[in-house]
Amino acid sequence: MASVKQNDSKALDYPQTCLEKLAQENDLEITDEKFCRLLDEKDELSDFKTEFSIPTLSEILDGKIPDDMNGEDPCLYLCSNSLGLMVNKTHDIMTRELDKWSKKGVCGHLTGELPWAFVEELTRDKMAEIVGAKKEEVILMNSLTVNLHQGLVAFYRPTPTRYKILCEAKAFPSDHYAFESQIRFHGYNPKDALLCVEPKEGEETWKTEDILDVIAKEGESIALILFSGVHYFSGQLFDMKAITEAGHKEGCYVGFDLAHAVGNVPLQMHDWDVDVACWCTYKYLSGGAGSVGGFFVHEKHANNFDIPRMIGWWAHKMDTRFEMTNNLDLVPGAGGFQMSNASPFSAAGVIASLEVFTKATMSKIREKSLLLTAYLEMLIDICFGKPDEDEPKTKRRKEENDNVYVEIITPRNPRARGSQLSLRFPFPVQGVHREFKKMGIIVDTREPNIMRVAPFPLVNSYYDVFKFIELLKKILTKLYSIN
């Protein structure tokens, strides 16, 4: 298979071309099952799925297995954008630490493979590598929204002339609420102080130049720019480097919520000069529901102890922390924003996952992700594209049921998306979703007609994508008589 390297602009721009070339070389159609089998044979990451616990059909369907299905087969899980599957080693780490608690009590803070007092320190190197940061710029602590508020306390410092927060329209609700609450806390009105950039009329996603235009126009009044790295609804990957450069040019602080980006796309928080970022670890990073969040502060702010922050005991330097003098001696960098020590039990899944990600590497994960999502995109276009006699051969032709089709609202440019494709149906999506659940296919929906499908390179195969398409055909035939 043609290799797709992270620094290969052709491959980044044209993963479909790589797939088409391979199909032609092997005299196969893109829609042929033999083609997905060929892709799986050439997949360097195929063995990594054994590192994860993939529920069986019997488990996911509570034992209610249709006659034509084998309960011992794995379910089809395409939902790592919502909650990643458990890394097998998580169970061992969790059991080990529970056992230590039962046998060591308070002594567990300083003993064993995972001394509880140093949980955040033991994860920093690997976490920093994934977000493209230096060790001192990263810390695991709290939860995503708590860390978002911490970032807002530090970098949203409004003045009478520079008091606005700039974000994308339809940001994740928790982000939007955090922005509004911080604006009100400082005595401003969100109607005036919260700028939400909308896509152009008639478009589903944002053009980078439109975002940069707003920054240039409103920059003198903007205190903080805080966008998602990847938009949860559309799956759009924002140009974080360009947004950061534009914001700094106008004198704004710039930050990102990386919830849907971390573990999904390559990140360079340090090199892009981002001021602050936060993320959860339970999506692509597979840390488990409620797992500890992540926080980044650029090293240029590391020794600025005048930056406002909400702190606790754990922000004090470790070497004098237990002297209990109440004379605060802040840790430089991200560690100086800590409140409390991270729970080893909320970090167990992250620790297990980081080992897997380190072995796989983000460059290889991205390489496969580009091809896997492009393959899904091609099959959707061929099998369910909006019928049009004038469309090229990769689209559906006019046929009997023109009202049954699937549109992709995620950007077509591979550089502007991660693993997720957001699919829009011309009817309420819940009927399709119910049928999928009966088959043990796990995807995510948003009312009224959006389905988010996220083939994850460490868990999913090309055959998984092929199977998803074949079963979607079956469902649409049953519900809407599509042929």
Number of C-alpha atoms within 10 A of each C-alpha: 14 12 12 22 15 17 9 10 11 13 20 19 15 17 25 20 15 17 21 15 14 19 21 11 10 11 10 15 14 20 17 11 15 15 21 23 15 17 20 17 13 12 15 13 17 18 10 16 16 12 17 19 16 20 18 18 24 19 17 21 18 10 11 12 18 13 7 6 12 12 20 12 14 17 21 25 22 25 21 26 28 19 17 23 25 23 27 16 19 23 14 14 20 18 14 16 21 16 13 18 14 11 11 14 11 12 13 20 17 12 13 13 11 19 15 22 18 15 22 23 14 16 19 19 17 18 25 22 20 23 24 18 25 20 20 21 24 31 28 30 28 24 20 25 18 14 24 27 20 23 25 22 15 17 21 27 18 19 12 8 10 19 20 29 28 26 23 20 15 14 19 15 9 11 20 16 13 16 24 17 16 18 24 13 10 13 10 18 14 16 9 11 21 19 18 16 18 17 16 11 7 6 10 15 21 20 16 15 12 14 22 18 12 15 23 14 12 15 23 16 21 26 25 26 24 26 25 25 25 26 26 20 21 22 26 30 26 24 16 23 16 14 23 22 17 20 25 18 13 17 16 26 21 26 30 26 26 25 28 30 30 24 27 27 25 19 22 16 25 20 12 17 20 25 23 27 27 29 27 30 30 26 24 28 31 27 28 24 17 15 27 26 26 28 27 31 29 22 21 13 16 17 13 11 14 8 13 16 18 14 15 14 19 19 23 23 16 15 8 12 17 11 9 9 9 10 10 14 17 20 19 19 24 24 26 25 28 25 18 13 18 23 16 24 19 21 27 26 29 27 25 23 28 23 15 18 20 13 10 16 16 21 16 18 22 23 19 26 27 25 26 27 26 23 22 22 20 19 21 22 20 18 21 22 22 21 22 13 12 10 13 10 10 14 20 21 19 13 12 11 12 14 14 19 21 21 18 20 18 25 20 14 14 22 17 19 25 28 31 29 26 23 21 21 18 14 15 14 18 16 12 18 19 12 18 18 15 15 18 23 23 17 20 17 17 14 9 13 15 24 24 23 25 28 26 27 27 22 23 22 23 26 18 20 22 21 16 20 18 15 15 19 17 16 19 18 13 13 12 12 13 18 13
